[in-house]
Amino acid sequence: MTKKYKRWYDKNEITARCINLLGELEDPLKRQVSTWLMNEIIEKPPYKDMLPKEIESMVHSEQRRRRWYDFDEVCRIYVELVRHAPEKLQKKICVQSITYMEDLIEQRKELLNSQSK
């Protein structure tokens, strides 16, 4: 029996962890993380060989805004780049993204702790 998934990213545990972690961040942090990660992704194949119009078309192919990441263009671009990446690249991007987000969260905790003392 084939397992049915509600969301596209639930098919892979690492991808689900990445997207869920991004979704849990505060909005300004989501945008900061998405911007940095999106720039990392665009610099690598297959995206570095695509024209900006191709990426824009991919991202705007669905106009309805129903998911949390649809309401911020930068988050939406990042998530759609991950979504359309080949499986091997998707896993690599998500591992890098999780590491980046966890490091950033830890740095913010340390900063808040040092400010509260």
Stockholm file with secondary structure:
# STOCKHOLM 1.0

chainA/1-117         MTKKYKRWYDKNEITARCINLLGELEDPLKRQVSTWLMNEIIEKPPYKDMLPKEIESMVHSEQRRRRWYDFDEVCRIYVELVRHAPEKLQKKICVQSITYMEDLIEQRKELLNSQSK
#=GR chainA/1-117 SS CCCCCSSGGGGSHHHHHHHHHHHHSCHHHHHHHHHHHHHHHHTSTTGGGSCHHHHHHHHTSCCCCCSGGGGSHHHHHHHHHHHHSCHHHHHHHHHHHHHHHHHHHHHHHHHHHHHHC
#=GC SS_cons         CCCCCSSGGGGSHHHHHHHHHHHHSCHHHHHHHHHHHHHHHHTSTTGGGSCHHHHHHHHTSCCCCCSGGGGSHHHHHHHHHHHHSCHHHHHHHHHHHHHHHHHHHHHHHHHHHHHHC
//
